[in-house]
């Protein structure tokens, strides 16, 4: 079982910055993918950015050029630096990881952290 704990959400004005942090704990064998998704009211959960263990990143088009994902494999942490925030970035942001143990894998989610961007 893997537990993901997020921190760093909050309220900011448009154009501002926020940094989200996520730490994984529990019985960890190998975390292949780690990153962030978000869900705005009335919308489906969508990808923000993910990173594989070998540092291959995948950003949503909406995040490219404004958000930067970083990861520390040794500490099982992932960070999302968000800049030039827009009101449409308002959402609950969920930390995500794909955990592997031998030949099986499982997806884990954090409890979510609210990000609110005001115009």
C-alpha angles and dihedrals in degrees: 000000000000124000120202118199120190131197139168105066122133146118125306138163122253111281093030131116138238134181121213122200131195130185126192122212139167130064100346123181103162132340107205100178129023131174149098140298128180139206124201121199111284093007136100122258110269138191119264101171140323136188130203123222090262090054100257106152133206118195130186112241089245090058100045113113094009107055128053124198122204132177139194109206094188092055097034092233134136130193133198117201108197121193135172089027119198131202088251088064088070108120146107107280118214126199112224137191138177108216124196129199114180105306098345132079138192138188121233131192134198123231092258134248124229120239116188122185117190125201 
